[in-house]
Structures are given as structure tokens and as C-alpha cells.
Amino acid sequence: MDSRALAALAPLAFLALALVLLDLARSRGARHLPRWAWAVLVLASFPLGPVAYLLLGRDRGGRA
């Protein structure tokens, strides 16, 4: 992949990462791991970390 393609995808990757972290910060809790552990996992293993959080860790109970 050339540098222009990476430069074009970087803002989208940053936005996706920011939205997942915002969802994690606003949630009351997470499943299987504490919220801080999910945040570390999301940051350390992009793009698989956010996908894992959305599929496995996100509390589907909703917000009140």
C-alpha cells in the first residue's frame, strides 16, 4: 500500500478508534474485563481490539 493510501485511511482509523473509546468511556461497564483493560486492549491491538470490544465486551443493556 502506498503512502497516499495510508494517509487517506489514517483519519478514518483515528475516528473509528476515537468512537470506540468514547463508547467505552460512556458505558457503565463492560463484559468479561474491566473498562480500563478493554481500553488498553483497544489501543494496543488496533484493529482487532476495537472489533473484540464491540463483539465481546460491549454491555448491550443500554444507557439510562
C-alpha positions as CSV (number, residue, x, y, z in Angstrom):
1,M,0.0,0.0,0.0
2,D,1.5,3.3,-0.9
3,S,1.8,6.3,1.4
4,R,-1.1,8.2,-0.2
5,A,-3.5,5.4,0.6
6,L,-2.2,5.2,4.2
7,A,-2.5,9.0,4.6
8,A,-6.1,8.8,3.3
9,L,-7.0,5.9,5.7
10,A,-5.4,7.4,8.8
11,P,-8.2,9.9,9.6
12,L,-10.8,7.1,9.3
13,A,-8.8,4.8,11.6
14,F,-8.4,7.6,14.1
15,L,-12.2,8.3,14.0
16,A,-13.0,4.6,14.5
17,L,-10.6,4.3,17.4
18,A,-12.0,7.5,19.0
19,L,-15.6,6.4,18.6
20,V,-14.9,3.0,20.3
21,L,-13.0,4.7,23.1
22,L,-15.8,7.2,23.6
23,D,-18.4,4.4,23.7
24,L,-16.2,2.6,26.3
25,A,-15.9,5.7,28.4
26,R,-19.6,6.4,28.4
27,S,-20.6,2.9,29.2
28,R,-21.4,1.9,32.8
29,G,-19.4,-1.3,32.5
30,A,-18.2,-3.9,30.1
31,R,-18.4,-7.6,29.9
32,H,-15.6,-10.1,30.6
33,L,-12.9,-7.4,31.5
34,P,-12.8,-4.1,33.4
35,R,-13.2,-1.0,31.3
36,W,-9.6,0.0,31.8
37,A,-8.4,-3.4,30.5
38,W,-10.6,-3.0,27.4
39,A,-9.2,0.4,26.8
40,V,-5.6,-1.0,26.9
41,L,-6.6,-3.8,24.6
42,V,-8.3,-1.5,22.1
43,L,-5.3,0.8,22.0
44,A,-2.7,-1.9,21.9
45,S,-4.2,-4.1,19.2
46,F,-5.9,-1.9,16.6
47,P,-7.9,-3.0,14.5
48,L,-8.7,-6.3,16.3
49,G,-9.1,-4.8,19.7
50,P,-12.0,-2.5,18.8
51,V,-13.7,-5.3,17.0
52,A,-13.3,-7.6,20.0
53,Y,-14.7,-4.9,22.3
54,L,-17.7,-4.3,20.1
55,L,-18.5,-8.0,19.7
56,L,-17.5,-9.4,23.2
57,G,-17.1,-6.6,25.7
58,R,-19.8,-4.1,25.0
59,D,-22.6,-4.1,27.5
60,R,-25.8,-4.4,25.5
61,G,-28.0,-3.3,28.4
62,G,-28.3,0.2,27.1
63,R,-27.8,3.5,28.9
64,A,-30.2,5.2,31.2
